[in-house]
Amino acid sequence: MPVLCSSCVDKRAVLKRPKTGHSLCKECFFWAFEEEVHQTILAAKLFRHGETVGIAASGGKDSTVLAHVMKLLNERYDYGLKLMLLSVDEGITGYRDDSLETVKRNQQQYELPLKIVSYEELYGWTMDAIVQQVGLKNNCTFCGVFRRQALDRGAIMLKVDKICTGHNADDVAETVLMNVLRGDIARLRRCTAISTASEGDGVVPRCKPLKYAYEKEIVLYAYFKKLDYFSTECIYSPNAYRGHARTFLKDLESVRPSSIMDVIHSGENLSVREGVKMPVQGTCNRCGYISSQALCKSCVLLEGLNRGLPKLGIGKHHRLHDKILSQTPLTEKEERKLRSVDF
């Protein structure tokens, strides 16, 4: 006997929601998913009427669903937002070039302006070239740091008021676990925030409208809506540290479906005892971007690449920042240590 939709009780259910366990027809699932995102936006007061919002678009399922839902809700509830697509071309042959074709199709489908910024034009390096120098062990560090700054630079070019990203509940829970495993209290305190205030010049506020949306439900939404998205994983990501947190989280979810939200709520309610020393946010002495050190991570990574010392940006080498700023040559011992890396 077919299972009826638990919401409308008229139509046959086509799926069981991973998040709630309810059996729903397509139409009721679409409405429930969209309304939950709408309620998230309202509860967190993510946008104000008249703002220009850049949607970080990679062509993947998360950003494609985000663009679709943001356009739909903007029209349904008259948010009064001017929406734009913002993409970053990391320079990964056989991956990013293909996914950007999807983004360009999304631009036509959703009739939204699109801006693409590239690592090559911003930093003089592509990820292909970076991987040739650093190998596959720490390449995600370079990509993550450069992409964050590239999004800010692109947002400034577009003159947007906010950037919204496609980070979902699984992503947030994985980040909480990663920061716990690393013992990174500073990031652990802020990684569950649904929005970030402007942290200084050159930094555009960000928000996560899909923060409480399960990845499985995003896939189901994209599938049943027949959205056009790119589903291939980055060719350089198999060794990423995040992959281990993801595997662990999936194992937890298989035993306890609420694990994802449980981890997020734990991160949200975290308190740090008084007296714990936290990094003080300042600005980079070279490029002016936010940094808790004399040089931001991006500038240190770039310096290492340009000097042929890739380990310069991996690990803690803050004592070398003054030498870099003053253009003082490193000692032979320092250079040897920074080159002798098992990538």
Salt bridges, closest charged atoms under 4 A:
GLU27 OE1 - LYS11 NZ 3.69
GLU34 OE1 - ARG76 NH2 2.82
GLU34 OE2 - LYS225 NZ 3.96
GLU35 OE2 - ARG76 NH1 3.48
GLU36 OE2 - ARG17 NH1 2.91
GLU36 OE1 - LYS19 NZ 3.30
GLU51 OE2 - ARG48 NE 3.61
GLU51 OE2 - LYS162 NZ 2.79
ASP62 OD2 - LYS61 NZ 3.62
GLU75 OE2 - LYS71 NZ 3.07
GLU90 OE1 - ARG96 NE 2.46
GLU90 OE2 - ARG147 NH1 3.65
GLU101 OE2 - LYS104 NZ 3.49
ASP152 OD2 - ARG206 NH2 3.48
ASP170 OD2 - LYS250 NZ 2.80
GLU174 OE1 - ARG242 NH1 3.16
GLU174 OE2 - ARG246 NE 3.21
ASP184 OD2 - ARG187 NH1 2.69
GLU199 OE1 - ARG148 NH2 3.49
GLU215 OE2 - LYS61 NZ 3.20
GLU215 OE1 - LYS250 NZ 3.32
GLU217 OE1 - ARG17 NH2 2.66
ASP228 OD2 - ARG105 NE 2.61
GLU253 OE2 - LYS216 NZ 3.70
GLU253 OE1 - LYS250 NZ 3.81
ASP262 OD2 - ARG256 NE 2.80
GLU268 OE2 - LYS211 NZ 2.58
GLU268 OE1 - HIS265 ND1 2.97
GLU303 OE1 - ARG286 NH1 2.79
GLU303 OE2 - ARG307 NE 2.72
GLU332 OE2 - ARG336 NH1 3.77
GLU334 OE2 - ARG319 NH1 3.40
GLU334 OE1 - LYS323 NZ 3.07
GLU335 OE1 - ARG339 NH1 2.93
